[in-house]
Amino acid sequence: MSKIKILIPCEDANHVCDKTQYKEATLWEKIILNIHLIYCRVCRKYTKNNTKLTKVIKKSKVECLDKKCKETMKLDFEKALKEYSN
């Protein structure tokens, strides 16, 4: 018979909080996180800040560059850097 681990360290709780933010946490992980948040004020604050950050990012409608644009920008930067250093 295996022991069910209900109390987790803050580092693990923060990891589960991050996974929850990206909808990657399992139901069991969410339950354990909520138990941890009952008694840990620091992790409650971390979770609250994480939730705020997620909402702000979604609200901002930030668009990321695709891989090709990033590569082109990198090559242009390296070229300019080489010209400047010469």
C-alpha positions in Angstrom: 0.0 0.0 0.0 1.5 3.3 -1.1 1.2 6.5 1.0 -0.7 9.4 -0.6 1.4 12.6 -0.3 -0.8 15.5 0.5 1.6 18.0 2.0 4.1 19.3 -0.6 7.0 21.8 -0.4 6.5 25.4 -1.7 8.7 24.7 -4.7 6.4 21.9 -5.8 3.4 24.0 -5.1 4.7 26.8 -7.3 5.5 24.4 -10.1 1.9 23.1 -10.0 0.7 26.7 -9.9 2.6 27.3 -13.1 1.3 24.1 -14.7 -2.2 25.2 -13.8 -1.7 28.5 -15.5 -1.0 26.7 -18.8 -3.8 24.1 -18.1 -1.2 21.3 -17.8 -1.9 20.3 -14.1 -3.9 17.1 -13.3 -6.9 17.2 -11.1 -4.9 15.6 -8.3 -2.2 18.2 -8.6 -4.8 21.0 -8.3 -6.3 19.4 -5.2 -2.9 19.1 -3.5 -2.1 22.7 -4.5 -5.3 24.0 -3.0 -4.6 22.1 0.3 -1.1 23.7 0.3 -2.6 27.1 -0.3 -4.8 26.7 2.8 -1.8 26.9 5.1 0.9 28.8 3.0 0.5 32.5 2.7 3.6 32.9 0.5 2.3 30.5 -2.1 -1.2 32.1 -2.0 0.5 35.4 -2.9 2.5 33.6 -5.7 -0.7 32.1 -7.1 -2.5 35.4 -6.9 0.3 37.2 -8.8 0.5 34.3 -11.3 -3.2 34.7 -12.0 -2.9 38.4 -12.4 -0.1 38.0 -14.9 -2.0 35.5 -16.9 -5.0 37.8 -17.1 -2.9 40.8 -18.1 -1.1 38.8 -20.8 -4.4 37.5 -22.3 -5.9 41.0 -22.2 -2.9 42.5 -24.0 -3.3 40.3 -27.1 0.4 40.1 -27.6 1.5 38.6 -30.9 4.8 36.8 -31.1 7.2 36.6 -34.0 7.3 33.4 -36.0 10.4 31.4 -36.2 11.5 32.7 -39.6 11.2 36.4 -38.5 13.2 35.7 -35.4 16.0 34.0 -37.4 16.1 36.9 -39.9 16.3 39.4 -37.0 19.1 37.3 -35.4 21.1 37.3 -38.7 20.6 41.0 -39.2 21.7 41.7 -35.7 24.8 39.5 -36.0 25.7 41.3 -39.3 25.3 44.7 -37.8 27.3 43.7 -34.7 30.1 42.4 -37.0 30.1 45.6 -39.0 30.2 47.7 -35.8 33.1 45.8 -34.3 35.2 46.2 -37.4 
